[in-house]
Amino acid sequence: MMTITKNQITAWLNSCAQEYADNQDALTNLDKDIGDADHGLNMNRGFSKVAETLPTIADQNIGAIFKSVGMTLLSSVGGASGPLYGTLFIRAAGAAKGADEIELTGLIEALKVGVDGVVSRGKAELGDKTMCDVWIPVISSAKEAIDSGKCDDEVLDLMVETAEKSTLSTIEMQAKKGRASYLGERSIGHQDPGATSSLLMIKALVKVIKGNK
């Protein structure tokens, strides 16, 4: 099982910042259909702040980096995105603790703890048309692949494949949480913005890990 360094973690977070800058308008357009039309702006703002802070925390351990990212997102991102993504990283920080490097299995486990925190905070279930509709199946499929003895590349490829399919699956869902839930059946037919920003985050992670083996 491969080992992921804190340098790769900071590279991933910088990559997220770039992805949200590049996709701000696309995410906002998705949010315009079923939300407040601010998801792209919020994610770009939040991860721009994260990128600004990374040079000052890059020498810390992975848990400390995650905690700093979570606190930055909580304080700088509006709407539901800040509390939810902030919770993801803060909870993951507790699982990563003082590690300077982490095996892929450990990272998946830390992300699972983070996602469990998001589910607990947002009270979201599978099928509610949220970011959890991407994260829950991605973590589940990754853990199953690891348990069944798949190689690292297969696990990583499966994470992206699952994230892509899961994001598309939100199109046919009716929103049960947040502003989109007010639309009822009219929320059907639109891809969820939070699921989409989660897809970008997962793809960025896999790209960095595979590029630095």
PyMOL commands that place a pseudoatom at each C-alpha (Angstrom):
pseudoatom trace, name=CA, resn=MET, resi=1, chain=A, elem=C, hetatm=0, pos=[0.000, 0.000, 0.000]
pseudoatom trace, name=CA, resn=MET, resi=2, chain=A, elem=C, hetatm=0, pos=[1.417, 3.369, -1.028]
pseudoatom trace, name=CA, resn=THR, resi=3, chain=A, elem=C, hetatm=0, pos=[2.364, 6.088, 1.423]
pseudoatom trace, name=CA, resn=ILE, resi=4, chain=A, elem=C, hetatm=0, pos=[1.128, 9.650, 0.968]
pseudoatom trace, name=CA, resn=THR, resi=5, chain=A, elem=C, hetatm=0, pos=[3.300, 12.475, 2.278]
pseudoatom trace, name=CA, resn=LYS, resi=6, chain=A, elem=C, hetatm=0, pos=[2.292, 15.800, 3.760]
pseudoatom trace, name=CA, resn=ASN, resi=7, chain=A, elem=C, hetatm=0, pos=[3.813, 17.440, 0.667]
pseudoatom trace, name=CA, resn=GLN, resi=8, chain=A, elem=C, hetatm=0, pos=[1.300, 15.539, -1.459]
pseudoatom trace, name=CA, resn=ILE, resi=9, chain=A, elem=C, hetatm=0, pos=[-1.480, 16.636, 0.877]
pseudoatom trace, name=CA, resn=THR, resi=10, chain=A, elem=C, hetatm=0, pos=[-0.521, 20.300, 0.452]
pseudoatom trace, name=CA, resn=ALA, resi=11, chain=A, elem=C, hetatm=0, pos=[-0.210, 19.762, -3.312]
pseudoatom trace, name=CA, resn=TRP, resi=12, chain=A, elem=C, hetatm=0, pos=[-3.739, 18.351, -3.294]
pseudoatom trace, name=CA, resn=LEU, resi=13, chain=A, elem=C, hetatm=0, pos=[-5.104, 21.343, -1.398]
pseudoatom trace, name=CA, resn=ASN, resi=14, chain=A, elem=C, hetatm=0, pos=[-3.368, 23.755, -3.786]
pseudoatom trace, name=CA, resn=SER, resi=15, chain=A, elem=C, hetatm=0, pos=[-4.831, 21.783, -6.678]
pseudoatom trace, name=CA, resn=CYS, resi=16, chain=A, elem=C, hetatm=0, pos=[-8.297, 22.117, -5.125]
pseudoatom trace, name=CA, resn=ALA, resi=17, chain=A, elem=C, hetatm=0, pos=[-7.819, 25.881, -4.969]
pseudoatom trace, name=CA, resn=GLN, resi=18, chain=A, elem=C, hetatm=0, pos=[-6.953, 25.934, -8.668]
pseudoatom trace, name=CA, resn=GLU, resi=19, chain=A, elem=C, hetatm=0, pos=[-9.911, 23.686, -9.554]
pseudoatom trace, name=CA, resn=TYR, resi=20, chain=A, elem=C, hetatm=0, pos=[-12.379, 25.914, -7.715]
pseudoatom trace, name=CA, resn=ALA, resi=21, chain=A, elem=C, hetatm=0, pos=[-10.938, 29.021, -9.331]
pseudoatom trace, name=CA, resn=ASP, resi=22, chain=A, elem=C, hetatm=0, pos=[-11.223, 27.415, -12.772]
pseudoatom trace, name=CA, resn=ASN, resi=23, chain=A, elem=C, hetatm=0, pos=[-14.737, 26.064, -12.115]
pseudoatom trace, name=CA, resn=GLN, resi=24, chain=A, elem=C, hetatm=0, pos=[-16.232, 28.921, -10.124]
pseudoatom trace, name=CA, resn=ASP, resi=25, chain=A, elem=C, hetatm=0, pos=[-18.684, 29.890, -12.863]
pseudoatom trace, name=CA, resn=ALA, resi=26, chain=A, elem=C, hetatm=0, pos=[-19.686, 26.294, -13.636]
pseudoatom trace, name=CA, resn=LEU, resi=27, chain=A, elem=C, hetatm=0, pos=[-20.428, 25.571, -9.973]
pseudoatom trace, name=CA, resn=THR, resi=28, chain=A, elem=C, hetatm=0, pos=[-22.314, 28.835, -9.597]
pseudoatom trace, name=CA, resn=ASN, resi=29, chain=A, elem=C, hetatm=0, pos=[-24.415, 28.071, -12.677]
pseudoatom trace, name=CA, resn=LEU, resi=30, chain=A, elem=C, hetatm=0, pos=[-25.374, 24.702, -11.191]
pseudoatom trace, name=CA, resn=ASP, resi=31, chain=A, elem=C, hetatm=0, pos=[-26.280, 26.463, -7.938]
pseudoatom trace, name=CA, resn=LYS, resi=32, chain=A, elem=C, hetatm=0, pos=[-28.265, 29.088, -9.836]
pseudoatom trace, name=CA, resn=ASP, resi=33, chain=A, elem=C, hetatm=0, pos=[-30.738, 26.398, -10.876]
pseudoatom trace, name=CA, resn=ILE, resi=34, chain=A, elem=C, hetatm=0, pos=[-31.490, 25.001, -7.411]
pseudoatom trace, name=CA, resn=GLY, resi=35, chain=A, elem=C, hetatm=0, pos=[-29.738, 27.151, -4.791]
pseudoatom trace, name=CA, resn=ASP, resi=36, chain=A, elem=C, hetatm=0, pos=[-28.398, 30.596, -3.971]
pseudoatom trace, name=CA, resn=ALA, resi=37, chain=A, elem=C, hetatm=0, pos=[-26.072, 30.885, -6.984]
pseudoatom trace, name=CA, resn=ASP, resi=38, chain=A, elem=C, hetatm=0, pos=[-23.056, 31.257, -4.694]
pseudoatom trace, name=CA, resn=HIS, resi=39, chain=A, elem=C, hetatm=0, pos=[-21.485, 27.789, -4.419]
pseudoatom trace, name=CA, resn=GLY, resi=40, chain=A, elem=C, hetatm=0, pos=[-18.719, 28.469, -6.937]
pseudoatom trace, name=CA, resn=LEU, resi=41, chain=A, elem=C, hetatm=0, pos=[-17.934, 31.816, -5.372]
pseudoatom trace, name=CA, resn=ASN, resi=42, chain=A, elem=C, hetatm=0, pos=[-17.884, 30.322, -1.875]
pseudoatom trace, name=CA, resn=MET, resi=43, chain=A, elem=C, hetatm=0, pos=[-15.649, 27.383, -2.783]
pseudoatom trace, name=CA, resn=ASN, resi=44, chain=A, elem=C, hetatm=0, pos=[-13.237, 29.624, -4.675]
pseudoatom trace, name=CA, resn=ARG, resi=45, chain=A, elem=C, hetatm=0, pos=[-13.096, 32.107, -1.811]
pseudoatom trace, name=CA, resn=GLY, resi=46, chain=A, elem=C, hetatm=0, pos=[-12.585, 29.389, 0.786]
pseudoatom trace, name=CA, resn=PHE, resi=47, chain=A, elem=C, hetatm=0, pos=[-9.841, 27.517, -1.005]
pseudoatom trace, name=CA, resn=SER, resi=48, chain=A, elem=C, hetatm=0, pos=[-8.105, 30.734, -2.044]
pseudoatom trace, name=CA, resn=LYS, resi=49, chain=A, elem=C, hetatm=0, pos=[-7.797, 31.407, 1.692]
pseudoatom trace, name=CA, resn=VAL, resi=50, chain=A, elem=C, hetatm=0, pos=[-6.590, 27.820, 2.218]
pseudoatom trace, name=CA, resn=ALA, resi=51, chain=A, elem=C, hetatm=0, pos=[-3.917, 28.281, -0.470]
pseudoatom trace, name=CA, resn=GLU, resi=52, chain=A, elem=C, hetatm=0, pos=[-2.787, 31.506, 1.200]
pseudoatom trace, name=CA, resn=THR, resi=53, chain=A, elem=C, hetatm=0, pos=[-2.309, 29.752, 4.541]
pseudoatom trace, name=CA, resn=LEU, resi=54, chain=A, elem=C, hetatm=0, pos=[-0.584, 26.611, 3.232]
pseudoatom trace, name=CA, resn=PRO, resi=55, chain=A, elem=C, hetatm=0, pos=[2.962, 28.055, 3.134]
pseudoatom trace, name=CA, resn=THR, resi=56, chain=A, elem=C, hetatm=0, pos=[2.709, 28.847, 6.839]
pseudoatom trace, name=CA, resn=ILE, resi=57, chain=A, elem=C, hetatm=0, pos=[1.539, 25.353, 7.841]
pseudoatom trace, name=CA, resn=ALA, resi=58, chain=A, elem=C, hetatm=0, pos=[3.242, 23.139, 5.220]
pseudoatom trace, name=CA, resn=ASP, resi=59, chain=A, elem=C, hetatm=0, pos=[5.877, 21.930, 7.704]
pseudoatom trace, name=CA, resn=GLN, resi=60, chain=A, elem=C, hetatm=0, pos=[3.244, 20.737, 10.184]
pseudoatom trace, name=CA, resn=ASN, resi=61, chain=A, elem=C, hetatm=0, pos=[1.861, 17.190, 10.304]
pseudoatom trace, name=CA, resn=ILE, resi=62, chain=A, elem=C, hetatm=0, pos=[-1.081, 16.046, 8.192]
pseudoatom trace, name=CA, resn=GLY, resi=63, chain=A, elem=C, hetatm=0, pos=[-3.548, 16.245, 11.064]
pseudoatom trace, name=CA, resn=ALA, resi=64, chain=A, elem=C, hetatm=0, pos=[-2.541, 19.841, 11.824]
pseudoatom trace, name=CA, resn=ILE, resi=65, chain=A, elem=C, hetatm=0, pos=[-2.776, 20.767, 8.131]
pseudoatom trace, name=CA, resn=PHE, resi=66, chain=A, elem=C, hetatm=0, pos=[-6.260, 19.273, 7.903]
pseudoatom trace, name=CA, resn=LYS, resi=67, chain=A, elem=C, hetatm=0, pos=[-7.376, 21.095, 11.048]
pseudoatom trace, name=CA, resn=SER, resi=68, chain=A, elem=C, hetatm=0, pos=[-6.083, 24.422, 9.736]
pseudoatom trace, name=CA, resn=VAL, resi=69, chain=A, elem=C, hetatm=0, pos=[-7.869, 23.868, 6.418]
pseudoatom trace, name=CA, resn=GLY, resi=70, chain=A, elem=C, hetatm=0, pos=[-11.109, 23.034, 8.214]
pseudoatom trace, name=CA, resn=MET, resi=71, chain=A, elem=C, hetatm=0, pos=[-10.938, 26.113, 10.432]
pseudoatom trace, name=CA, resn=THR, resi=72, chain=A, elem=C, hetatm=0, pos=[-10.130, 28.318, 7.430]
pseudoatom trace, name=CA, resn=LEU, resi=73, chain=A, elem=C, hetatm=0, pos=[-13.139, 26.988, 5.524]
pseudoatom trace, name=CA, resn=LEU, resi=74, chain=A, elem=C, hetatm=0, pos=[-15.411, 27.436, 8.540]
pseudoatom trace, name=CA, resn=SER, resi=75, chain=A, elem=C, hetatm=0, pos=[-14.385, 31.066, 8.908]
pseudoatom trace, name=CA, resn=SER, resi=76, chain=A, elem=C, hetatm=0, pos=[-14.286, 32.109, 5.244]
pseudoatom trace, name=CA, resn=VAL, resi=77, chain=A, elem=C, hetatm=0, pos=[-16.987, 30.169, 3.349]
pseudoatom trace, name=CA, resn=GLY, resi=78, chain=A, elem=C, hetatm=0, pos=[-20.621, 31.196, 3.447]
pseudoatom trace, name=CA, resn=GLY, resi=79, chain=A, elem=C, hetatm=0, pos=[-23.743, 29.076, 3.118]
pseudoatom trace, name=CA, resn=ALA, resi=80, chain=A, elem=C, hetatm=0, pos=[-23.727, 25.381, 3.979]
pseudoatom trace, name=CA, resn=SER, resi=81, chain=A, elem=C, hetatm=0, pos=[-20.402, 24.726, 2.242]
pseudoatom trace, name=CA, resn=GLY, resi=82, chain=A, elem=C, hetatm=0, pos=[-18.185, 26.193, 4.963]
pseudoatom trace, name=CA, resn=PRO, resi=83, chain=A, elem=C, hetatm=0, pos=[-19.596, 24.215, 7.894]
pseudoatom trace, name=CA, resn=LEU, resi=84, chain=A, elem=C, hetatm=0, pos=[-19.802, 20.973, 5.888]
pseudoatom trace, name=CA, resn=TYR, resi=85, chain=A, elem=C, hetatm=0, pos=[-16.396, 21.021, 4.178]
pseudoatom trace, name=CA, resn=GLY, resi=86, chain=A, elem=C, hetatm=0, pos=[-14.903, 22.499, 7.344]
pseudoatom trace, name=CA, resn=THR, resi=87, chain=A, elem=C, hetatm=0, pos=[-16.295, 19.584, 9.347]
pseudoatom trace, name=CA, resn=LEU, resi=88, chain=A, elem=C, hetatm=0, pos=[-14.919, 17.114, 6.783]
pseudoatom trace, name=CA, resn=PHE, resi=89, chain=A, elem=C, hetatm=0, pos=[-11.357, 18.338, 7.285]
pseudoatom trace, name=CA, resn=ILE, resi=90, chain=A, elem=C, hetatm=0, pos=[-11.569, 18.921, 11.052]
pseudoatom trace, name=CA, resn=ARG, resi=91, chain=A, elem=C, hetatm=0, pos=[-12.880, 15.402, 11.686]
pseudoatom trace, name=CA, resn=ALA, resi=92, chain=A, elem=C, hetatm=0, pos=[-10.316, 13.938, 9.280]
pseudoatom trace, name=CA, resn=ALA, resi=93, chain=A, elem=C, hetatm=0, pos=[-7.631, 15.811, 11.223]
pseudoatom trace, name=CA, resn=GLY, resi=94, chain=A, elem=C, hetatm=0, pos=[-8.519, 13.883, 14.359]
pseudoatom trace, name=CA, resn=ALA, resi=95, chain=A, elem=C, hetatm=0, pos=[-8.044, 10.599, 12.511]
pseudoatom trace, name=CA, resn=ALA, resi=96, chain=A, elem=C, hetatm=0, pos=[-4.754, 11.664, 10.878]
pseudoatom trace, name=CA, resn=LYS, resi=97, chain=A, elem=C, hetatm=0, pos=[-3.380, 12.962, 14.222]
pseudoatom trace, name=CA, resn=GLY, resi=98, chain=A, elem=C, hetatm=0, pos=[0.377, 13.633, 14.207]
pseudoatom trace, name=CA, resn=ALA, resi=99, chain=A, elem=C, hetatm=0, pos=[1.315, 11.790, 11.029]
pseudoatom trace, name=CA, resn=ASP, resi=100, chain=A, elem=C, hetatm=0, pos=[3.854, 13.240, 8.587]
pseudoatom trace, name=CA, resn=GLU, resi=101, chain=A, elem=C, hetatm=0, pos=[2.862, 10.567, 6.083]
pseudoatom trace, name=CA, resn=ILE, resi=102, chain=A, elem=C, hetatm=0, pos=[-0.108, 8.263, 5.811]
pseudoatom trace, name=CA, resn=GLU, resi=103, chain=A, elem=C, hetatm=0, pos=[-0.860, 5.070, 3.939]
pseudoatom trace, name=CA, resn=LEU, resi=104, chain=A, elem=C, hetatm=0, pos=[-3.693, 5.126, 1.407]
pseudoatom trace, name=CA, resn=THR, resi=105, chain=A, elem=C, hetatm=0, pos=[-5.770, 2.971, 3.765]
pseudoatom trace, name=CA, resn=GLY, resi=106, chain=A, elem=C, hetatm=0, pos=[-5.199, 5.500, 6.546]
pseudoatom trace, name=CA, resn=LEU, resi=107, chain=A, elem=C, hetatm=0, pos=[-6.166, 8.418, 4.323]
pseudoatom trace, name=CA, resn=ILE, resi=108, chain=A, elem=C, hetatm=0, pos=[-9.365, 6.653, 3.246]
pseudoatom trace, name=CA, resn=GLU, resi=109, chain=A, elem=C, hetatm=0, pos=[-10.150, 5.984, 6.902]
pseudoatom trace, name=CA, resn=ALA, resi=110, chain=A, elem=C, hetatm=0, pos=[-9.493, 9.623, 7.842]
pseudoatom trace, name=CA, resn=LEU, resi=111, chain=A, elem=C, hetatm=0, pos=[-11.759, 10.792, 5.029]
pseudoatom trace, name=CA, resn=LYS, resi=112, chain=A, elem=C, hetatm=0, pos=[-14.433, 8.342, 6.201]
pseudoatom trace, name=CA, resn=VAL, resi=113, chain=A, elem=C, hetatm=0, pos=[-14.305, 9.882, 9.667]
pseudoatom trace, name=CA, resn=GLY, resi=114, chain=A, elem=C, hetatm=0, pos=[-14.632, 13.286, 7.996]
pseudoatom trace, name=CA, resn=VAL, resi=115, chain=A, elem=C, hetatm=0, pos=[-17.595, 12.197, 5.891]
pseudoatom trace, name=CA, resn=ASP, resi=116, chain=A, elem=C, hetatm=0, pos=[-19.278, 10.676, 8.939]
pseudoatom trace, name=CA, resn=GLY, resi=117, chain=A, elem=C, hetatm=0, pos=[-18.949, 14.113, 10.522]
pseudoatom trace, name=CA, resn=VAL, resi=118, chain=A, elem=C, hetatm=0, pos=[-20.568, 15.754, 7.497]
pseudoatom trace, name=CA, resn=VAL, resi=119, chain=A, elem=C, hetatm=0, pos=[-23.447, 13.265, 7.586]
pseudoatom trace, name=CA, resn=SER, resi=120, chain=A, elem=C, hetatm=0, pos=[-23.920, 13.900, 11.302]
pseudoatom trace, name=CA, resn=ARG, resi=121, chain=A, elem=C, hetatm=0, pos=[-23.813, 17.677, 10.938]
pseudoatom trace, name=CA, resn=GLY, resi=122, chain=A, elem=C, hetatm=0, pos=[-25.998, 17.933, 7.832]
pseudoatom trace, name=CA, resn=LYS, resi=123, chain=A, elem=C, hetatm=0, pos=[-28.328, 15.041, 8.713]
pseudoatom trace, name=CA, resn=ALA, resi=124, chain=A, elem=C, hetatm=0, pos=[-28.076, 13.945, 5.075]
pseudoatom trace, name=CA, resn=GLU, resi=125, chain=A, elem=C, hetatm=0, pos=[-28.752, 10.435, 3.804]
pseudoatom trace, name=CA, resn=LEU, resi=126, chain=A, elem=C, hetatm=0, pos=[-27.987, 8.781, 0.496]
pseudoatom trace, name=CA, resn=GLY, resi=127, chain=A, elem=C, hetatm=0, pos=[-30.453, 10.032, -2.079]
pseudoatom trace, name=CA, resn=ASP, resi=128, chain=A, elem=C, hetatm=0, pos=[-30.962, 13.472, -0.500]
pseudoatom trace, name=CA, resn=LYS, resi=129, chain=A, elem=C, hetatm=0, pos=[-29.072, 15.163, -3.392]
pseudoatom trace, name=CA, resn=THR, resi=130, chain=A, elem=C, hetatm=0, pos=[-26.055, 16.459, -1.485]
pseudoatom trace, name=CA, resn=MET, resi=131, chain=A, elem=C, hetatm=0, pos=[-22.270, 16.111, -1.409]
pseudoatom trace, name=CA, resn=CYS, resi=132, chain=A, elem=C, hetatm=0, pos=[-22.825, 12.972, 0.678]
pseudoatom trace, name=CA, resn=ASP, resi=133, chain=A, elem=C, hetatm=0, pos=[-24.204, 11.223, -2.415]
pseudoatom trace, name=CA, resn=VAL, resi=134, chain=A, elem=C, hetatm=0, pos=[-20.644, 11.342, -3.762]
pseudoatom trace, name=CA, resn=TRP, resi=135, chain=A, elem=C, hetatm=0, pos=[-18.539, 10.908, -0.641]
pseudoatom trace, name=CA, resn=ILE, resi=136, chain=A, elem=C, hetatm=0, pos=[-20.408, 7.959, 0.900]
pseudoatom trace, name=CA, resn=PRO, resi=137, chain=A, elem=C, hetatm=0, pos=[-20.189, 5.668, -2.157]
pseudoatom trace, name=CA, resn=VAL, resi=138, chain=A, elem=C, hetatm=0, pos=[-16.606, 6.759, -2.926]
pseudoatom trace, name=CA, resn=ILE, resi=139, chain=A, elem=C, hetatm=0, pos=[-15.393, 5.872, 0.569]
pseudoatom trace, name=CA, resn=SER, resi=140, chain=A, elem=C, hetatm=0, pos=[-17.407, 2.652, 0.578]
pseudoatom trace, name=CA, resn=SER, resi=141, chain=A, elem=C, hetatm=0, pos=[-16.104, 1.506, -2.810]
pseudoatom trace, name=CA, resn=ALA, resi=142, chain=A, elem=C, hetatm=0, pos=[-12.512, 2.377, -1.866]
pseudoatom trace, name=CA, resn=LYS, resi=143, chain=A, elem=C, hetatm=0, pos=[-12.696, 0.405, 1.384]
pseudoatom trace, name=CA, resn=GLU, resi=144, chain=A, elem=C, hetatm=0, pos=[-14.241, -2.593, -0.405]
pseudoatom trace, name=CA, resn=ALA, resi=145, chain=A, elem=C, hetatm=0, pos=[-11.546, -2.465, -3.091]
pseudoatom trace, name=CA, resn=ILE, resi=146, chain=A, elem=C, hetatm=0, pos=[-8.777, -2.350, -0.481]
pseudoatom trace, name=CA, resn=ASP, resi=147, chain=A, elem=C, hetatm=0, pos=[-10.350, -5.215, 1.496]
pseudoatom trace, name=CA, resn=SER, resi=148, chain=A, elem=C, hetatm=0, pos=[-10.599, -7.324, -1.651]
pseudoatom trace, name=CA, resn=GLY, resi=149, chain=A, elem=C, hetatm=0, pos=[-6.893, -6.854, -2.379]
pseudoatom trace, name=CA, resn=LYS, resi=150, chain=A, elem=C, hetatm=0, pos=[-7.057, -4.418, -5.290]
pseudoatom trace, name=CA, resn=CYS, resi=151, chain=A, elem=C, hetatm=0, pos=[-3.826, -2.593, -6.100]
pseudoatom trace, name=CA, resn=ASP, resi=152, chain=A, elem=C, hetatm=0, pos=[-3.405, 1.099, -5.336]
pseudoatom trace, name=CA, resn=ASP, resi=153, chain=A, elem=C, hetatm=0, pos=[-4.066, 2.282, -8.885]
pseudoatom trace, name=CA, resn=GLU, resi=154, chain=A, elem=C, hetatm=0, pos=[-7.257, 0.229, -9.065]
pseudoatom trace, name=CA, resn=VAL, resi=155, chain=A, elem=C, hetatm=0, pos=[-8.470, 1.737, -5.790]
pseudoatom trace, name=CA, resn=LEU, resi=156, chain=A, elem=C, hetatm=0, pos=[-7.703, 5.274, -6.974]
pseudoatom trace, name=CA, resn=ASP, resi=157, chain=A, elem=C, hetatm=0, pos=[-9.292, 4.743, -10.394]
pseudoatom trace, name=CA, resn=LEU, resi=158, chain=A, elem=C, hetatm=0, pos=[-12.394, 3.309, -8.735]
pseudoatom trace, name=CA, resn=MET, resi=159, chain=A, elem=C, hetatm=0, pos=[-12.669, 6.383, -6.511]
pseudoatom trace, name=CA, resn=VAL, resi=160, chain=A, elem=C, hetatm=0, pos=[-12.806, 8.665, -9.549]
pseudoatom trace, name=CA, resn=GLU, resi=161, chain=A, elem=C, hetatm=0, pos=[-15.170, 6.373, -11.448]
pseudoatom trace, name=CA, resn=THR, resi=162, chain=A, elem=C, hetatm=0, pos=[-17.521, 6.153, -8.464]
pseudoatom trace, name=CA, resn=ALA, resi=163, chain=A, elem=C, hetatm=0, pos=[-17.376, 9.916, -7.902]
pseudoatom trace, name=CA, resn=GLU, resi=164, chain=A, elem=C, hetatm=0, pos=[-18.261, 10.627, -11.532]
pseudoatom trace, name=CA, resn=LYS, resi=165, chain=A, elem=C, hetatm=0, pos=[-21.178, 8.188, -11.588]
pseudoatom trace, name=CA, resn=SER, resi=166, chain=A, elem=C, hetatm=0, pos=[-22.431, 9.359, -8.215]
pseudoatom trace, name=CA, resn=THR, resi=167, chain=A, elem=C, hetatm=0, pos=[-22.347, 13.028, -9.243]
pseudoatom trace, name=CA, resn=LEU, resi=168, chain=A, elem=C, hetatm=0, pos=[-24.378, 12.283, -12.358]
pseudoatom trace, name=CA, resn=SER, resi=169, chain=A, elem=C, hetatm=0, pos=[-26.839, 10.253, -10.281]
pseudoatom trace, name=CA, resn=THR, resi=170, chain=A, elem=C, hetatm=0, pos=[-27.833, 13.408, -8.367]
pseudoatom trace, name=CA, resn=ILE, resi=171, chain=A, elem=C, hetatm=0, pos=[-29.476, 14.788, -11.515]
pseudoatom trace, name=CA, resn=GLU, resi=172, chain=A, elem=C, hetatm=0, pos=[-32.489, 12.505, -11.108]
pseudoatom trace, name=CA, resn=MET, resi=173, chain=A, elem=C, hetatm=0, pos=[-32.768, 12.967, -7.340]
pseudoatom trace, name=CA, resn=GLN, resi=174, chain=A, elem=C, hetatm=0, pos=[-35.219, 15.232, -5.565]
pseudoatom trace, name=CA, resn=ALA, resi=175, chain=A, elem=C, hetatm=0, pos=[-33.441, 17.485, -3.079]
pseudoatom trace, name=CA, resn=LYS, resi=176, chain=A, elem=C, hetatm=0, pos=[-34.258, 16.824, 0.577]
pseudoatom trace, name=CA, resn=LYS, resi=177, chain=A, elem=C, hetatm=0, pos=[-31.806, 19.260, 2.185]
pseudoatom trace, name=CA, resn=GLY, resi=178, chain=A, elem=C, hetatm=0, pos=[-30.951, 22.952, 1.988]
pseudoatom trace, name=CA, resn=ARG, resi=179, chain=A, elem=C, hetatm=0, pos=[-32.340, 25.632, -0.287]
pseudoatom trace, name=CA, resn=ALA, resi=180, chain=A, elem=C, hetatm=0, pos=[-32.849, 23.146, -3.126]
pseudoatom trace, name=CA, resn=SER, resi=181, chain=A, elem=C, hetatm=0, pos=[-35.372, 21.188, -1.032]
pseudoatom trace, name=CA, resn=TYR, resi=182, chain=A, elem=C, hetatm=0, pos=[-37.788, 24.132, -1.263]
pseudoatom trace, name=CA, resn=LEU, resi=183, chain=A, elem=C, hetatm=0, pos=[-38.199, 23.387, -4.959]
pseudoatom trace, name=CA, resn=GLY, resi=184, chain=A, elem=C, hetatm=0, pos=[-39.615, 19.918, -4.367]
pseudoatom trace, name=CA, resn=GLU, resi=185, chain=A, elem=C, hetatm=0, pos=[-39.919, 17.997, -7.622]
pseudoatom trace, name=CA, resn=ARG, resi=186, chain=A, elem=C, hetatm=0, pos=[-38.549, 20.962, -9.576]
pseudoatom trace, name=CA, resn=SER, resi=187, chain=A, elem=C, hetatm=0, pos=[-35.120, 20.120, -8.142]
pseudoatom trace, name=CA, resn=ILE, resi=188, chain=A, elem=C, hetatm=0, pos=[-35.139, 16.941, -10.266]
pseudoatom trace, name=CA, resn=GLY, resi=189, chain=A, elem=C, hetatm=0, pos=[-33.149, 17.261, -13.482]
pseudoatom trace, name=CA, resn=HIS, resi=190, chain=A, elem=C, hetatm=0, pos=[-30.343, 19.381, -12.041]
pseudoatom trace, name=CA, resn=GLN, resi=191, chain=A, elem=C, hetatm=0, pos=[-26.899, 18.167, -10.963]
pseudoatom trace, name=CA, resn=ASP, resi=192, chain=A, elem=C, hetatm=0, pos=[-26.138, 18.968, -7.347]
pseudoatom trace, name=CA, resn=PRO, resi=193, chain=A, elem=C, hetatm=0, pos=[-23.451, 21.669, -6.916]
pseudoatom trace, name=CA, resn=GLY, resi=194, chain=A, elem=C, hetatm=0, pos=[-22.064, 20.192, -3.681]
pseudoatom trace, name=CA, resn=ALA, resi=195, chain=A, elem=C, hetatm=0, pos=[-21.744, 16.779, -5.289]
pseudoatom trace, name=CA, resn=THR, resi=196, chain=A, elem=C, hetatm=0, pos=[-19.899, 18.441, -8.168]
pseudoatom trace, name=CA, resn=SER, resi=197, chain=A, elem=C, hetatm=0, pos=[-17.433, 20.303, -5.935]
pseudoatom trace, name=CA, resn=SER, resi=198, chain=A, elem=C, hetatm=0, pos=[-16.807, 17.008, -4.118]
pseudoatom trace, name=CA, resn=LEU, resi=199, chain=A, elem=C, hetatm=0, pos=[-16.092, 15.316, -7.448]
pseudoatom trace, name=CA, resn=LEU, resi=200, chain=A, elem=C, hetatm=0, pos=[-13.515, 18.003, -8.256]
pseudoatom trace, name=CA, resn=MET, resi=201, chain=A, elem=C, hetatm=0, pos=[-11.892, 17.504, -4.843]
pseudoatom trace, name=CA, resn=ILE, resi=202, chain=A, elem=C, hetatm=0, pos=[-11.671, 13.723, -5.240]
pseudoatom trace, name=CA, resn=LYS, resi=203, chain=A, elem=C, hetatm=0, pos=[-10.315, 13.924, -8.789]
pseudoatom trace, name=CA, resn=ALA, resi=204, chain=A, elem=C, hetatm=0, pos=[-7.678, 16.428, -7.637]
pseudoatom trace, name=CA, resn=LEU, resi=205, chain=A, elem=C, hetatm=0, pos=[-6.634, 14.083, -4.822]
pseudoatom trace, name=CA, resn=VAL, resi=206, chain=A, elem=C, hetatm=0, pos=[-6.266, 11.073, -7.092]
pseudoatom trace, name=CA, resn=LYS, resi=207, chain=A, elem=C, hetatm=0, pos=[-4.358, 13.062, -9.712]
pseudoatom trace, name=CA, resn=VAL, resi=208, chain=A, elem=C, hetatm=0, pos=[-1.830, 14.279, -7.145]
pseudoatom trace, name=CA, resn=ILE, resi=209, chain=A, elem=C, hetatm=0, pos=[-1.355, 10.838, -5.595]
pseudoatom trace, name=CA, resn=LYS, resi=210, chain=A, elem=C, hetatm=0, pos=[-0.931, 9.098, -8.949]
pseudoatom trace, name=CA, resn=GLY, resi=211, chain=A, elem=C, hetatm=0, pos=[1.379, 11.818, -10.222]
pseudoatom trace, name=CA, resn=ASN, resi=212, chain=A, elem=C, hetatm=0, pos=[3.724, 11.568, -7.258]
pseudoatom trace, name=CA, resn=LYS, resi=213, chain=A, elem=C, hetatm=0, pos=[4.193, 7.814, -6.935]
for i in range(1, 213): cmd.bond("trace and resi %d" % i, "trace and resi %d" % (i + 1))
show_as sticks, trace
zoom trace
